[in-house]
Amino acid sequence: MKHRSPRTHPEEPPAWCGTQDALLSRLACSSGGLPEAEARERLVRYGPNTPEQHTRRPAWVDFLTRFANPLVLVLLVASGVSVLTHELTSSAIIVGIVLMSVTLDFVQERRADDAAARLRSSVAQKTTVVRDGAEREVPAREIVPGDVVLLAAGSLVPADARLLEARDLFVNQTLLTGEPYPVEKQPGDAPAGTEPSEARNAVFMGTSVISGTGRALVFATGARTTLGDIAHALAGPTPSTTFERDTRHFGMMLMRLTVLLVLFVLMVSVYAHRPLLESFLFAVALAVGLTPELLPMVLSVTLSRGAMRMAARQVIVKRLSAVHDLGSMDVLCTDKTGTLTEARIHLERYEDASGRESEQVLRWAWLNSHFESGLRSPMDEAILAHEEVDGRGWHKVDEVPFDFERRRVSVLLEHEGRRVLVVKGAPEDVLACCSQYEREGVPHALDAEARAGVRARFEALGAEGFRVLAVAWREESPDMQVAHLGDEAELVFAGFTSFLDPPRQSARPALQALIRAGVKVKVVTGDNERVALHVCRQLGLEVEGVLTGAEVGALDDPALQMRAARTTLFARVAPGQKSRVIRALRLRGHVVGYLGDGINDAPSLHAADVGISVDSAVDVAREAADLLLLRHDLAVLYDGVLEGRRAFGNVMKYIRMGTSSNFGNMLSMAGASMLLPFLPLRPIQILLNNLLYDVSELAIPLDEVDAEQLERPTRWDLRFVRQFMAAFGTLSSLFDAATFGVLLLLFHANAALFQTGWFMESLTTQVLVIFVIRTRRDSLRSRPSRWLLASSLGVVVVANVLPFTPPGAWFGFEPPPPALLGALAMLVMGYLLSAELLKRWFFRRYAAG
């Protein structure tokens, strides 16, 4: 018999659905369990009972695949060109930058692959099974399908199993669902399509037994369990993030532009009958000049600095590009429990039948929880947390323990000769045993009208998202020694105790700050919609729409994309459905972050553009996340968003510089090569220009960013880059043409003087324009960092002094006359003023669409 996971074979219903005949008749026909020999054979057939272990690619393969990025390929080609032109220093610099960037990304991101391996350690325990008619303890990894396992309070469930017997069995499924409330389990069937979180007749690997006992038949082990599904999702290839896609598209754009430029120059040179080798070297030097060699370094340094600033705000960055993705994030999906709430149950209300607060209800509930035997539930702990209740003088006489059929517990208590039976449990079952209700301390008959009123109050509490217990009592004779089930009758209904997992106090202002910053917040939870809606209301989160897990499952991918964009709350969703929601939002063009801290959140953390968890999360969630919050406070996340936007703002400064100035200069050289009888710049001068320009931009990662650039999500926009490049590149070329005219018509420059004059003008303008295009404000109102100021002005000085030095002659420069220096200075000033005016017009036009 072969057991398959519903993930691998969606046409087969889960093993907990439908009738038990096929599963149980063959494997559970006797209470003797499997023969040991059969168990060993099945262990070989099905493998060890550990979540799926992903076969990782060798490290060297993973490392080499990172060189397939188009931008990296362009840079490596540029390095090869530098070798051909004997510019070994430039080649070494380019290769060094590429290796440093690729290695840093490889080391950071390789660690995320350890997430699936962490799952194996989360279930390392022994368990009791029945084999050959006897109970024995075996390692959990040796459990096989068909084993009968015994469960008791405190047990970890070793595999996915269907219940054969259960007595008062309550299971904590927080590991899978994230919800802290215990779940009642009992044998039986489940309707087709039942999700694991709703299956009352099955228990799942990694969950824990709170109370009661059970006997269960294993139907799935290892990779075929629900937990194995999560491991499989983590072990799969990581989806490309927005940052990776955008850099790849940018690299492709540069690659196409470079190829076209080289072909154009070669065609012109061939037409003009120039030496082919010299023309080729000039063309490839142009290609090198167009390539932003320092972009990987600028990205790495800028993102690293952002990561360091985020670490100072208690956000640990595990994947550098996540800094950019956080700044670009326009949708934040968050789990409810433990992220928006405290992940602990709190007693919120204790009230009588009419809804008024009642200290007597609290006292009866406290006494019942205090004296009941067995493992206390989280709701009992919440009641007992009210230490102000005075229990002195009360003594326990007897107890009718909790069981699943009754769903209540009764405790017979004595106080100064008075004996009272106090009952606490599910409201429907407690109310069925009551004939009176208490109002202002006086019992009244519980007639049909009063009973309807009590039920209406219970439903109203449920609609507000509360988990509710009912409390009742009955006076007993002073000599009563034993309590029986039959004594749970003719009770006086005292009232309700209502529980919530309270929202975090810091969550409300942080959520509002994120929303003001342009980030839509969506809640994706395994809890029911009433509870989740109540939490959203308490946090001031406006709910636009609600989708349940069942509704998500009924939607195909295009329909889910449409609905997800208009939905704020996703309730009762399974881990796989959370991932579907995130993928649907990403396919709609959103940059999606996910915040969660449980094993059930790990696939969603893996699927998001940026996965965010907390340091107190389970190991798997911490490993799957890209960012870790060291303080459980969403305000820390908001600070991280601003840091991401700040880092991206500096990256875009370099992109604007590298594309506009370089493109303008290369366009000018390509055009000049058609008109001049000599090369406008020698290949070595082009490479020197490019190297000095790159040095001037080294301080960009340390620059300040205007406050208005932090107000909205930011991301790569190739349309913006292309238009900016065209506008400023054209302006640069126009002033280059003016420079050509001055050099040729006024000064009748020879080849050496022409190359010197244009080298000085082009490098000065393209370096100084950073102070114009680094900000959308008036350039004089936005102060650059002192490091950027020093590096830029230093390079301008070198560029204008070099022609007058002996090394300048080695590069082919000729000292220009003073009159030419004055003319070049006027051209530089005119260019900077024109660039300022063009910038204001461009950003106004672009902002208007």
BELHU-V206347 format. One record per backbone hydrogen bond with DSSP energy under -0.5 kcal/mol. NH is the residue of the N-H (numbers start at 1). CO is the residue of the C=O. Records with the same first field share a line. If there is no record, write none. Layout:
BEGIN
NH = CO / CO
END
This chain:
BEGIN
3 = 1
9 = 5
12 = 9
17 = 14
18 = 190
24 = 20
25 = 20 / 21
27 = 23
28 = 24
33 = 30
34 = 130
39 = 35
40 = 36
41 = 37
42 = 38
43 = 39
44 = 40
45 = 41
46 = 42
47 = 43
49 = 141
50 = 48
54 = 52
56 = 54
62 = 58
63 = 59
64 = 60
65 = 61
66 = 62 / 63
67 = 64
68 = 65
69 = 66
73 = 69
74 = 70
75 = 71
76 = 72
77 = 73
78 = 74
79 = 75
80 = 76
81 = 77
82 = 78
83 = 79
84 = 80
85 = 81
86 = 83
87 = 82
88 = 86
91 = 87
92 = 88
93 = 89
94 = 90
95 = 91
96 = 92
97 = 93
98 = 94
99 = 95
100 = 96
101 = 97
102 = 98
103 = 99
104 = 100
105 = 101
106 = 102
107 = 103
108 = 104
109 = 105
110 = 106
111 = 107
112 = 109
113 = 109 / 110
114 = 111
115 = 112
116 = 113
118 = 114
119 = 115 / 116
120 = 116 / 117
121 = 117 / 118
122 = 118 / 119
123 = 120
124 = 121
125 = 123
127 = 138
128 = 150
129 = 136
130 = 148
131 = 129 / 134
132 = 34
133 = 32
134 = 131
136 = 129
138 = 127 / 136
140 = 125
142 = 139
143 = 140
146 = 218
147 = 144
148 = 130
149 = 147 / 216
150 = 128
151 = 214
153 = 212
154 = 209
155 = 152
157 = 207
160 = 220
161 = 203
162 = 217
163 = 201
164 = 215
165 = 215
167 = 213
169 = 185
170 = 168 / 211
171 = 183
172 = 208
173 = 171
176 = 173
177 = 173
178 = 173 / 174
183 = 171
185 = 169
186 = 200
190 = 18
194 = 191
198 = 195
199 = 195 / 196
200 = 198
202 = 199
203 = 161
206 = 157
207 = 204
208 = 172
209 = 155
210 = 170 / 208
211 = 170
213 = 167
214 = 151
215 = 165
216 = 149
217 = 162
218 = 147 / 216
219 = 160
220 = 160
224 = 221
225 = 222
229 = 225
230 = 226
231 = 227
232 = 228
233 = 229
234 = 230
235 = 231
236 = 232
245 = 241
246 = 242
247 = 243
248 = 244
249 = 245
250 = 246
251 = 247
252 = 248
253 = 249
254 = 250
255 = 251
256 = 252
257 = 253
258 = 254
259 = 255
260 = 256
261 = 257
262 = 258
263 = 259
264 = 260
265 = 261
266 = 262
267 = 263
268 = 264
269 = 265
270 = 266
271 = 267
272 = 268
273 = 270
274 = 269
279 = 275
280 = 276
281 = 277
282 = 278
283 = 279
284 = 280
285 = 281
286 = 282
287 = 283
288 = 284
289 = 285
290 = 286
291 = 287
293 = 291
295 = 292
298 = 294
299 = 295
300 = 296
301 = 297
302 = 298
303 = 299
304 = 300
305 = 301
306 = 302
307 = 303
308 = 304
309 = 305
310 = 306
311 = 307
312 = 308
313 = 309 / 310
314 = 311
315 = 310
316 = 628
317 = 315
318 = 316 / 626
319 = 626
322 = 319
323 = 320
324 = 320
325 = 321
326 = 322
327 = 323
328 = 324
329 = 325
330 = 591
331 = 591
332 = 520
333 = 331 / 593
334 = 522
335 = 595
339 = 336
340 = 336
341 = 336
342 = 502
346 = 500
348 = 346 / 498
349 = 498
351 = 496
352 = 356
353 = 438
355 = 352
358 = 350
362 = 358
363 = 359
364 = 360
365 = 361
366 = 362
367 = 363
368 = 364
369 = 365
370 = 366
371 = 367
372 = 368
381 = 377
382 = 378
383 = 379
384 = 380
385 = 381
386 = 383
387 = 385
389 = 386
391 = 389
394 = 391
395 = 414
397 = 412
398 = 412
400 = 410
401 = 399
403 = 408
407 = 403
409 = 424
410 = 400
411 = 422
412 = 398
413 = 411 / 420
414 = 395
415 = 418
416 = 393
418 = 415
419 = 476
420 = 413
421 = 474
422 = 411 / 420
423 = 421 / 472
424 = 409
425 = 470
426 = 407
430 = 426
431 = 427
432 = 428
433 = 430
434 = 431
435 = 491
436 = 491
437 = 444
438 = 493
439 = 442
442 = 439
444 = 437
446 = 435
447 = 445
451 = 447
452 = 448
453 = 449
454 = 450
455 = 451
456 = 452
457 = 453
458 = 454
459 = 455
460 = 456
461 = 457
462 = 458
463 = 459
464 = 460
465 = 462
466 = 461
467 = 499
469 = 497
470 = 425
471 = 495
472 = 423
473 = 492
474 = 421
476 = 419
480 = 477
487 = 484
488 = 485
489 = 487
491 = 433
492 = 473
493 = 436 / 491
494 = 471
495 = 471
496 = 351
497 = 469
498 = 349
499 = 467
500 = 346
502 = 344 / 500
504 = 340
507 = 504
508 = 504
510 = 506
511 = 507
512 = 508
513 = 509
514 = 510
515 = 511
516 = 512
517 = 513
518 = 515
519 = 514
520 = 330 / 518
522 = 332 / 520
523 = 568
524 = 334 / 522
525 = 523 / 570
526 = 177
532 = 528
533 = 529
534 = 530
535 = 531
536 = 532
537 = 533
538 = 534
539 = 535
540 = 537
541 = 536
542 = 540
544 = 542
547 = 569
549 = 571
552 = 548
553 = 549
554 = 550
555 = 551 / 552
560 = 556
561 = 557
562 = 558
563 = 559
564 = 560
565 = 561
566 = 562 / 563
567 = 564
568 = 545
569 = 545
570 = 523
571 = 547 / 569
572 = 527
573 = 525
578 = 574
579 = 575
580 = 576
581 = 577
582 = 578
583 = 579
584 = 580
585 = 581
586 = 582
587 = 583
588 = 584
589 = 586
590 = 585
592 = 590
593 = 331
594 = 610
595 = 333
596 = 594 / 612
600 = 175
601 = 598
602 = 598 / 599
605 = 601
606 = 602
607 = 603
608 = 604
609 = 592
610 = 592
612 = 594
613 = 627
615 = 629
617 = 614
618 = 597
622 = 618
623 = 619
624 = 620
625 = 621
626 = 611
627 = 611
628 = 316
629 = 613
630 = 314 / 628
631 = 314
633 = 631
636 = 633
637 = 633
638 = 634
639 = 635
640 = 636
641 = 637
642 = 638
643 = 639
644 = 640
645 = 641
646 = 642
647 = 643
648 = 644
649 = 645
650 = 646
651 = 647
652 = 648
653 = 649
654 = 650
655 = 651
656 = 652
657 = 653
658 = 654
659 = 655
660 = 656
661 = 657
662 = 657
663 = 659
664 = 660
665 = 661
666 = 662
667 = 663
668 = 664
669 = 665
670 = 666
671 = 667
672 = 668
673 = 669
674 = 670 / 671
675 = 671 / 672
676 = 672
685 = 682
686 = 682
687 = 683
688 = 684
689 = 685
690 = 686
691 = 687
692 = 688
693 = 689
694 = 690
695 = 691
696 = 692
697 = 693 / 694
698 = 695
700 = 697
702 = 699
703 = 700
709 = 706
710 = 707
711 = 708
714 = 327
721 = 717
722 = 718
723 = 719
724 = 720
725 = 721
726 = 722
727 = 723
728 = 724
729 = 725
730 = 726
731 = 727
732 = 728
733 = 729
734 = 730
735 = 731
736 = 732
737 = 733
738 = 734
739 = 735
740 = 736
741 = 737
742 = 738
743 = 739
744 = 740
745 = 741
746 = 741 / 742
747 = 742
749 = 743
754 = 750
755 = 751
756 = 752
757 = 753
758 = 754
759 = 755
760 = 756
761 = 757
762 = 758
763 = 759
764 = 760
765 = 761
766 = 762
767 = 763
768 = 764
769 = 765
770 = 767
771 = 768
772 = 769
773 = 769
774 = 770
775 = 772
781 = 778
782 = 779
783 = 781
789 = 785
790 = 786
791 = 787
792 = 788
793 = 789
794 = 790
795 = 791
796 = 792
797 = 793
798 = 794
799 = 795
800 = 796
801 = 797
802 = 798
803 = 799
804 = 801
805 = 802
808 = 802 / 805
809 = 805 / 806
810 = 806
811 = 807
812 = 809
813 = 808
814 = 752
820 = 817
821 = 817
822 = 818
823 = 819
824 = 820
825 = 821
826 = 822
827 = 823
828 = 824
829 = 825
830 = 826
831 = 827
832 = 828
833 = 829
834 = 830
835 = 831
836 = 832
837 = 833
838 = 834
839 = 835
840 = 836
841 = 837
842 = 838
843 = 839
844 = 840
845 = 841
846 = 842
847 = 843
848 = 844
849 = 846
END
